[in-house]
Amino acid sequence: MWTVTGWASPWHIAIFVLIIVLVFGSRKLPEIGRSLGTGMREFKQSITAHHEQLDQQEITGSASELPTTATETSVSDRRDRDSI
């Protein structure tokens, strides 16, 4: 049997699309698609901006000012408590 995504046949996808059209209606689908596209575009832009900010911090040498991870903090807290 040929599968599109490894778990769904073309019939599964056709039924899924039919259910989506019935639930949302054909007039609402373009608006939903635009909203999803805009949301994905904004998410990608924020991720790109974050990566650029991290790269800029590495260039300027302020990478040591980045926040520590929760595990690093908990390890240092345990060391402080053990030394008391």
DOFI-608687 format. One record per residue (C-alpha): residue number from 0; x, y, z; residue in one letter. Coordinates in pm, 1 decimal, decimal comma, m for minus. Layout:
BEGIN
R  nr        u        v        w rest
R NUM        X        Y        Z    A
...
***
This chain:
BEGIN
R  nr        u        v        w rest
R   0      0,0      0,0      0,0    M
R   1    133,7    341,4    m95,0    W
R   2    141,4    598,9    185,2    T
R   3    198,7    970,5    163,7    V
R   4    338,1   1044,5    507,5    T
R   5    401,6    696,4    637,5    G
R   6     79,0    683,0    837,8    W
R   7   m193,6    808,0    603,4    A
R   8   m317,0    690,0    268,6    S
R   9   m452,5    932,5      8,7    P
R  10   m803,5    838,2    125,6    W
R  11   m721,5    940,1    482,6    H
R  12   m596,3   1277,4    364,3    I
R  13   m902,2   1331,0    142,2    A
R  14  m1137,1   1251,7    430,1    I
R  15   m939,5   1482,1    659,8    F
R  16   m961,6   1769,3    408,8    V
R  17  m1335,3   1707,3    363,6    L
R  18  m1390,9   1723,1    740,3    I
R  19  m1191,1   2047,5    763,0    I
R  20  m1400,2   2203,2    483,1    V
R  21  m1721,4   2091,1    651,5    L
R  22  m1618,9   2223,5    992,7    V
R  23  m1478,8   2561,4    886,0    F
R  24  m1654,6   2620,0    555,3    G
R  25  m1494,7   2708,1    224,9    S
R  26  m1518,6   3084,4    288,7    R
R  27  m1330,0   3068,2    618,2    K
R  28  m1039,6   2851,4    493,9    L
R  29   m847,1   3127,4    308,6    P
R  30   m863,6   3347,0    620,3    E
R  31   m735,7   3060,9    837,7    I
R  32   m454,5   2996,6    589,3    G
R  33   m353,4   3363,6    591,8    R
R  34   m355,3   3370,2    971,5    S
R  35   m139,0   3057,6    990,7    L
R  36    102,4   3197,4    732,9    G
R  37    131,9   3528,0    916,3    T
R  38    188,5   3351,6   1247,0    G
R  39    456,4   3125,0   1102,7    M
R  40    627,6   3422,6    935,4    R
R  41    633,6   3619,8   1263,0    E
R  42    765,7   3316,8   1451,7    F
R  43   1044,9   3269,8   1196,7    K
R  44   1136,5   3639,8   1216,1    Q
R  45   1155,3   3628,1   1595,8    S
R  46   1375,2   3317,8   1587,6    I
R  47   1602,8   3480,6   1329,5    T
R  48   1624,4   3800,3   1537,6    A
R  49   1709,4   3597,0   1846,8    H
R  50   1986,4   3411,1   1664,3    H
R  51   2123,6   3739,4   1528,7    E
R  52   2122,6   3883,5   1881,0    Q
R  53   2313,3   3580,6   2012,6    L
R  54   2564,3   3609,2   1727,3    D
R  55   2611,6   3979,9   1801,0    Q
R  56   2670,3   3903,7   2170,3    Q
R  57   2935,0   3647,6   2075,5    E
R  58   3106,0   3902,3   1849,6    I
R  59   3109,5   4175,2   2114,3    T
R  60   3228,0   3934,3   2382,0    G
R  61   2925,3   3963,0   2604,2    S
R  62   2834,2   3596,9   2564,0    A
R  63   2933,9   3539,5   2925,9    S
R  64   2638,3   3755,9   3029,1    E
R  65   2389,2   3509,3   2884,1    L
R  66   2156,7   3354,2   3143,4    P
R  67   2261,6   3020,6   3286,4    T
R  68   2049,8   2713,4   3242,8    T
R  69   1833,8   2579,4   3521,7    A
R  70   2062,0   2279,8   3574,1    T
R  71   2370,2   2498,1   3616,4    E
R  72   2190,1   2711,6   3870,4    T
R  73   2061,3   2414,0   4066,7    S
R  74   2410,7   2258,2   4078,7    V
R  75   2563,6   2579,8   4212,6    S
R  76   2279,0   2615,8   4464,5    D
R  77   2341,5   2262,6   4588,9    R
R  78   2711,7   2338,3   4628,2    R
R  79   2629,9   2647,4   4833,3    D
R  80   2389,3   2456,8   5056,3    R
R  81   2637,5   2171,2   5105,1    D
R  82   2913,0   2409,5   5214,1    S
R  83   2699,7   2568,9   5485,1    I
***
